[in-house]
Amino acid sequence: MLRCPNCASPLNRTDREMICPNGHRFDISKEGYVNLLVTHSTKVHGDEPRMVVARRTFLAQGHYQPLLKAVLNTLDSLKITSLVDLGCGEGAYTNAIAQTGINVIGIDLSKAALKRAAKGSSATYVIANLTKTPLIDRSVDAALSIFSPFDSSEVLRITKRWFIVVRPLPEHLHEFKAVLYETVRPNPMPSDELPGLTLSTRTIVRFPMDLSANSLQALLDMTPYVHTSPQTSLERLRALPNLTVTAAFVLDVFESCTPDANPL
């Protein structure tokens, strides 16, 4: 499914590297991911280590388990056998999907995240740009985006038929944000239209989370609010022993307007 970022030829994997027919070679790290980002920039990309650790902690506590269950049920209903997880982060969802037997590739810009994601995983992890993924055209049954940016034209290029996208609803984390800000701005309602794609199903996933002080701190550290909130607000949140917070998502399944000649 992967192609060379230099010449677009298919990549073959050995124990220690990926190599294309033209001799371009890419080392597989000791953790198990491969860097296919072709750039001369020295700028640090992706989530910072603190955010990665916080997200791993929060998700390991099971707070988003109903969302994971909804994602897995959707993949099962569509009979997905191969998938690319766009913006996979530290791999909590990617690895859970891989454990079901689906052939899955996780793509992210954060080396810190993929170091954690790839350890002991059967998924393939790749550092790459989401707007120029190193995937062969129409090589996966589905593309998945959970809270990550995506490029619709790139999704159409790489997927045979399905695009599954999870986005927050307006009320997501309302109580949490109300502690940090005097005026809470709701998230925008996710559009049910994407270029070149047709909405097949829309599922609302909404549930309360009873968060301890430790979980509230992890949630804070995995969001931009830790950098954008006033210091007094941060102190107010950290003083709370617990808080019930609403989690609210929309899980959309889009279908390509020009599906593969051999649909699933």
C-alpha positions as CSV (number, residue, x, y, z in Angstrom):
1,M,0.0,0.0,0.0
2,L,2.9,2.3,0.6
3,R,4.8,4.1,-2.2
4,C,8.2,5.8,-2.3
5,P,8.0,9.5,-1.5
6,N,10.7,10.2,-4.1
7,C,9.5,8.3,-7.2
8,A,6.0,7.0,-6.2
9,S,7.1,3.3,-6.9
10,P,5.7,0.7,-4.5
11,L,7.7,0.1,-1.3
12,N,8.8,-3.3,-0.1
13,R,9.5,-4.0,3.6
14,T,12.4,-5.9,5.0
15,D,13.3,-6.4,8.7
16,R,15.3,-3.1,8.8
17,E,14.2,-0.9,5.9
18,M,11.7,-0.1,3.2
19,I,13.0,-0.1,-0.3
20,C,11.6,0.7,-3.8
21,P,12.6,-0.8,-7.2
22,N,14.6,2.4,-7.9
23,G,16.8,1.8,-4.8
24,H,15.4,4.5,-2.5
25,R,15.8,3.2,1.0
26,F,14.2,4.2,4.3
27,D,15.3,2.9,7.6
28,I,12.8,1.4,10.0
29,S,13.4,2.8,13.5
30,K,14.1,0.6,16.5
31,E,10.5,1.4,17.7
32,G,9.1,0.2,14.4
33,Y,8.0,3.4,12.5
34,V,9.5,4.7,9.2
35,N,10.1,8.3,8.2
36,L,8.8,9.0,4.7
37,L,8.7,12.7,5.0
38,V,10.8,14.2,2.3
39,T,11.8,17.6,3.6
40,H,15.0,19.6,4.4
41,S,13.3,21.5,7.2
42,T,14.7,21.1,10.7
43,K,11.5,22.4,12.3
44,V,9.9,20.1,14.8
45,H,6.6,18.8,13.5
46,G,3.5,17.3,15.2
47,D,2.4,17.1,18.8
48,E,4.9,17.9,21.5
49,P,5.9,15.0,23.9
50,R,3.9,16.5,26.8
51,M,0.7,16.4,24.7
52,V,1.5,12.9,23.5
53,V,2.0,11.5,27.1
54,A,-1.2,13.3,28.3
55,R,-3.3,11.9,25.5
56,R,-1.9,8.4,26.1
57,T,-2.7,8.7,29.8
58,F,-6.2,10.0,29.3
59,L,-7.2,7.4,26.7
60,A,-5.7,4.6,28.7
61,Q,-8.0,5.5,31.5
62,G,-10.9,4.6,29.2
63,H,-12.8,7.9,29.0
64,Y,-13.3,7.7,25.3
65,Q,-14.1,4.0,25.2
66,P,-17.7,4.6,23.9
67,L,-16.2,6.4,20.9
68,L,-13.7,3.6,20.2
69,K,-16.5,1.1,20.3
70,A,-18.5,3.2,17.8
71,V,-15.5,3.3,15.5
72,L,-14.9,-0.4,15.6
73,N,-18.6,-1.2,15.1
74,T,-18.6,1.0,12.0
75,L,-15.5,-0.7,10.5
76,D,-17.0,-4.1,11.2
77,S,-20.3,-3.1,9.5
78,L,-18.5,-1.9,6.4
79,K,-16.4,-5.0,6.3
80,I,-13.2,-3.0,6.2
81,T,-10.0,-5.0,5.7
82,S,-7.5,-2.3,5.0
83,L,-7.4,1.3,6.4
84,V,-5.2,4.4,6.8
85,D,-5.5,6.4,10.0
86,L,-4.7,10.0,9.2
87,G,-3.2,11.9,12.1
88,C,-3.0,8.7,14.2
89,G,-1.1,10.3,17.1
90,E,0.2,7.9,19.8
91,G,-1.9,5.1,18.2
92,A,-4.6,4.3,20.7
93,Y,-7.3,4.0,18.0
94,T,-4.9,2.6,15.4
95,N,-3.6,-0.2,17.6
96,A,-7.1,-1.2,18.7
97,I,-8.1,-1.4,15.0
98,A,-5.1,-3.5,14.2
99,Q,-6.0,-5.9,16.9
100,T,-9.2,-6.7,15.1
101,G,-7.2,-8.1,12.1
102,I,-7.5,-5.0,9.8
103,N,-4.4,-4.1,7.9
104,V,-3.8,-0.6,9.1
105,I,-1.3,2.2,8.5
106,G,-1.0,5.1,10.9
107,I,0.3,8.4,9.6
108,D,1.4,11.3,11.7
109,L,4.0,14.1,11.8
110,S,4.9,13.6,15.4
111,K,8.0,11.5,16.0
112,A,7.3,11.6,19.7
113,A,3.8,10.1,19.1
114,L,4.9,7.4,16.7
115,K,7.7,6.2,19.0
116,R,5.0,5.3,21.5
117,A,2.5,4.0,18.9
118,A,4.8,1.6,17.0
119,K,6.2,-0.3,20.0
120,G,4.9,-3.8,19.9
121,S,2.2,-3.0,17.4
122,S,1.2,-4.9,14.3
123,A,0.2,-1.7,12.6
124,T,2.5,0.1,10.2
125,Y,3.5,3.6,11.3
126,V,4.8,6.3,9.0
127,I,5.9,9.9,9.5
128,A,4.4,11.8,6.5
129,N,2.4,14.8,5.5
130,L,-1.4,14.3,5.4
131,T,-1.7,16.3,2.3
132,K,0.8,14.2,0.4
133,T,0.6,10.7,1.9
134,P,3.0,8.0,0.7
135,L,0.1,5.6,-0.3
136,I,-0.6,4.1,-3.7
137,D,-3.7,5.4,-5.4
138,R,-6.9,3.7,-4.2
139,S,-4.9,1.2,-2.1
140,V,-7.0,1.1,1.1
141,D,-10.7,0.2,1.7
142,A,-11.1,3.3,3.9
143,A,-9.4,6.4,5.3
144,L,-10.1,7.4,8.9
145,S,-9.7,10.8,10.6
146,I,-10.3,11.2,14.3
147,F,-10.0,14.9,15.4
148,S,-7.2,15.5,12.8
149,P,-7.1,17.7,9.7
150,F,-7.5,16.1,6.3
151,D,-7.4,16.9,2.6
152,S,-10.5,15.7,0.8
153,S,-8.7,15.4,-2.6
154,E,-6.0,13.2,-1.0
155,V,-8.6,11.1,0.7
156,L,-10.3,10.5,-2.7
157,R,-6.9,9.5,-4.2
158,I,-6.0,6.9,-1.6
159,T,-9.3,5.2,-0.6
160,K,-11.3,2.8,-2.7
161,R,-14.6,3.8,-1.3
162,W,-15.0,5.0,2.3
163,F,-13.9,7.9,4.5
164,I,-14.8,7.8,8.2
165,V,-14.3,11.1,10.1
166,V,-14.9,11.9,13.8
167,R,-15.3,15.5,14.8
168,P,-16.5,17.2,18.0
169,L,-20.0,18.5,18.4
170,P,-20.7,22.0,19.6
171,E,-21.2,20.9,23.2
172,H,-18.1,18.8,23.5
173,L,-16.2,19.5,26.7
174,H,-18.6,22.3,27.6
175,E,-18.2,22.0,31.4
176,F,-14.5,21.7,31.1
177,K,-14.2,24.9,29.0
178,A,-16.6,26.7,31.3
179,V,-14.1,26.4,34.1
180,L,-11.4,27.9,31.9
181,Y,-13.3,30.7,30.2
182,E,-16.0,33.2,31.2
183,T,-17.6,32.8,27.8
184,V,-17.7,29.3,26.3
185,R,-17.5,29.3,22.5
186,P,-19.2,26.1,21.2
187,N,-17.4,24.1,18.5
188,P,-18.7,24.6,15.0
189,M,-21.2,22.0,13.8
190,P,-19.4,19.6,11.5
191,S,-20.5,19.9,7.9
192,D,-22.2,16.9,6.3
193,E,-20.7,17.8,2.9
194,L,-17.2,17.2,1.6
195,P,-16.0,17.7,-2.0
196,G,-16.2,14.5,-4.0
197,L,-17.8,12.5,-1.2
198,T,-21.4,11.7,-0.3
199,L,-22.6,11.2,3.3
200,S,-23.7,7.6,3.9
201,T,-24.4,7.6,7.6
202,R,-24.1,10.0,10.6
203,T,-23.9,8.7,14.1
204,I,-24.0,10.9,17.2
205,V,-21.8,9.6,20.1
206,R,-22.5,11.5,23.3
207,F,-21.8,10.5,26.9
208,P,-20.8,12.0,30.3
209,M,-17.3,11.5,31.7
210,D,-16.7,11.6,35.5
211,L,-13.1,12.9,35.6
212,S,-10.8,13.0,38.6
213,A,-8.2,15.7,39.2
214,N,-5.6,13.4,37.5
215,S,-7.8,12.9,34.4
216,L,-8.7,16.7,34.3
217,Q,-4.9,17.5,34.2
218,A,-4.3,14.9,31.4
219,L,-7.2,16.3,29.4
220,L,-5.9,19.8,29.9
221,D,-2.4,18.8,28.8
222,M,-3.6,17.1,25.6
223,T,-5.5,20.1,24.4
224,P,-4.4,23.6,23.3
225,Y,-6.2,25.1,26.3
226,V,-3.1,24.5,28.4
227,H,-1.4,27.2,26.4
228,T,-4.3,29.5,25.7
229,S,-6.1,29.7,29.1
230,P,-5.4,32.4,31.7
231,Q,-3.2,31.3,34.6
232,T,-6.0,31.9,37.1
233,S,-8.2,29.6,35.0
234,L,-5.6,26.9,35.0
235,E,-5.3,27.2,38.7
236,R,-9.0,27.0,39.2
237,L,-9.2,23.8,37.1
238,R,-6.3,22.2,38.9
239,A,-8.0,22.9,42.3
240,L,-11.0,20.8,41.3
241,P,-11.2,17.3,42.9
242,N,-13.5,16.1,40.1
243,L,-15.8,17.3,37.3
244,T,-18.4,15.7,35.1
245,V,-17.7,16.6,31.5
246,T,-19.8,16.0,28.4
247,A,-18.1,14.2,25.5
248,A,-20.0,14.7,22.2
249,F,-18.9,13.6,18.7
250,V,-20.3,13.0,15.3
251,L,-19.1,10.0,13.4
252,D,-19.7,10.4,9.7
253,V,-19.2,7.8,7.0
254,F,-18.7,9.3,3.6
255,E,-18.6,7.4,0.3
256,S,-16.6,8.3,-2.8
257,C,-18.7,9.6,-5.6
258,T,-16.7,7.4,-7.9
259,P,-16.3,4.1,-5.9
260,D,-13.9,1.4,-6.9
261,A,-15.0,-0.8,-9.8
262,N,-15.0,-3.7,-7.3
263,P,-16.7,-2.3,-4.2
264,L,-16.5,-4.0,-0.9
